[in-house]
């Protein structure tokens, strides 16, 4: 058997001794010391107050029962939508309204209500509206209670793009609730780098689960992306008496 040079043998011995020493130290750690290795103490999340029946303390209230101070018409005028009995209602023919503030990623809470439809109101004409993120990407608002229409145009659809996972619609004259997590698309120059995504909870039911937005929600034609930055939220005047209340956002 060929003998190793003394220097090589010494290095090997030192390496083995070092490994044994480290291993012994590792073995000697108490369970709580092992647990500390995966504890992260900073940054500390900010405190958000969430008292029952109240808006989160860091939220921006967009619609309450008092006024429409956070909104304007598409050309910057004063909205003519009506405020009555704690709710804001579309005044047909006066046009869409948009938030004065621009947003990118948000958590949105909104409650909406449709009136009892007349007998001749069917499909998309049965009390229609919509909430547009960045004035481009619509989550449909529609009376979809026992109201057949194209599935990618019913309530809680990403309009003309993605069918909701379920129809969670309550009857007319009942308040509906949307809780929406919206992730804005990203652009590098004029090129899309990351598409938008949306999660929609309708009356407590997940109906869009991190759904990829394919582009602007078009009534006619295919969706498309055109580079943009943060932009207002927009509520649609589709000619129907749809009402809204208790709308707030948290910037993410």
N, C-alpha and C positions, 0 to 999 in steps of 0.2 A: 504494500500500500504506500502511495506517494505522500510524503509529509508536506503540509502547508508551510509556507514561510511564517516565521514568528510574527511579523507585522500583520499579515493577513489574519492569522489566527486570533491575534489580540483584538483587531477591529471587530471580528465576528463575535468575540466574547463580550466586548463592550456593548455592541448592538443588542445582543441577547439579554444582557443584564439590564440595559435601558428599557427594553420592551417589558421585561418582567416587572421592573419598578413601576412603570406607568400602569401596567395592567393591575398591579397590586393596589395602586392608589385608586384606580377606577373601582375596583371591587370593594374598596373600603368605604366608598361614599354611602351615606344614609339615603333612604328612599326620598326624603324631602330635598336632599341635595341634587339627586338625579332629576327631580321634578323641576327644580329651579332653572335647569338648563333650557327649558322651553317656555319660560315665563317672559312675557314682554310687558314692560311697565309704562312705555311711552310710545306715541303720544297718548294722552288721556282724552277720551271722547268728551266733547262739550255736553253739559247738562241741558236737556230739553224738558220743560215742564209739560206734562200731558194729563191735565186734570180732566175728570169725566165731564163730557158735554162742552168742553172748551177746545179752541183751536190750539195746536202746538205752539209753544212760546216763541219758536223761531220761524213761524210761518208768516207768509204775506197774505192778508185777507183781501180777496179780489171782489167777492160779492157778499154783502151782508144785507140786512133788512132796511138799511138807512138810505143808501145812495149808490150811484154808479161813478164815484169819483175816480176809480182806478181804470175807467174805460173811456174810449173815444170812438167816434166813427172812423171808417177807413181813411177818410180825408182829414181827420184831426178835429172834427166837430164834436158837439155835445150829443150823446146818445138820446134818442127819443123813446127807448124802451120804457115800459111802465114799471113802477114799484108800488106794490099793494099787498097788504096782509103778509108782510115778511118775505115776499118773493119778487124776483125780477122776471118780467114776461116780455117776450118778443113783441114788438109792435110791427105787424106785417107791413112790408113796403118801405120801411125806414132804413133797411140795410144792416149788414153785419156790423158787429162792434169788435174792437181789439183792445187788449190791455195796453195801458200807457207804457208799462215796463216790458222790456225784452227779456227773454229767458232762453236758456239752453237746456241742461239736464234738470228735471224737476220731478218731485212727487206732487201729484195733483189730487185733491179731493173735491168732488162736486156732486150736488144733488139736483135732480131734474124731474120734471113732471109734465105729462101730456094730458090735455083735456079729454073728455069723452068724445070719441070721434062721431061724426055724422055717418049715416048709412052708406053714403057714396064715397067715403074716404077709404082707399085701399092701397096696398103696396107702399111705394115711396111717398105718396101723398098723404099718408096717415100720420100727421103731426111729426114733421121732420125738422131736424136741426143738426148741429154737429159742433164738436170742439176740435179746432185746428191747432196743432203744435207748430210753432214757428211759422204760422200762417200758411202751412203747406201740407201738413200730414193730418188727415181727419180721422178721428174716432167717431163713428156714426151715432147720432142720437135720433131715435125713431120709435114709434109705437109698434113694437114687434110682438105684442101680445095677441095671439091667434090672428096673425096678419101675415100671410105668405108673401114673400118678395124674394128677389135674388139674394142668396145666402151671404154673399160678400158685400151686401148693402144693408143688412139688418142691424139692429142695435148692437153696439160693441164690436162691430167689424172695423178693421182698418179698411176704410171705404174703397171698394172695388179691388181689394188686394187679398185680405186674409179673413176667412170665415171664423167667427167665434167658436170656441170649443163647446159652448152650450148656449141655449137661449134662457137667460135668467130673468126675463122680463116679468115685472109685476103688472097688474091690471092698470088701465088708465085711471087718472086722478089719484094714483098712489105715487109717493116719492120713490124715485130710483136713485141708487147710489153708485157712482164710479170712483174707484181709487186706482190711480194710474201712475206707473213708474215709467218715465220717458227718458231715454238716452238719445241725445241729439247726434246726428251724423257728424263725421269729421272730414275735413278736406285738406289736401295739400295743394295750395294754389287753386286751380280750377278742377282738380281731380279728386274724386271720392277716395278717401283712405279707409274709412270705417262707416258702414251704413248705420242708420238709426235703428233703435230697438224699443219695443213697448210691451209692458205687462199691464193688463187691464183686469181688475176685479169688479164684477158687476153684481151688486147686491150680495156680496160675500162669496161669489163664485169666480174662480179664475177662468177667464174666457179668452185671454191672450197671454201666452206664457213666453215671455222674452221673444216676442215675434219680431223678425227682421222686417223693417220697412223698406219696400222696394224702390221708393222714390215718392214724388208728390202724388197725392191721391186725386186722380183725374176722373171727371165724369165721362169724358170721351177720350179714348186713346190710352196708350201705355204709360205707366209711371216713369218718372225720370228724375234724376238728381241734377240740380244746378247749384254750384257752390254758394254758400251763404254763411252768415254768422248767427248770433243769437237774434231772436225776433219775438214779437208779441204772440200771445195766445189770441185766438179769434173764435167768436161764437157766431153761428150762422142764423141769418134771417131767411128761412125757406118759405115764408108766407104762412106759418102756423103759430098758434098761441102756446108755444113751449115755454115753460117757466124754469127758473134756476134759483137756487139758494145755497148758502153755506159753502162757498167756493173759496178754497185757499191753496197756496202752493208752498213747497219748501224747495229751495234751490239745493241741488246735490253737487 
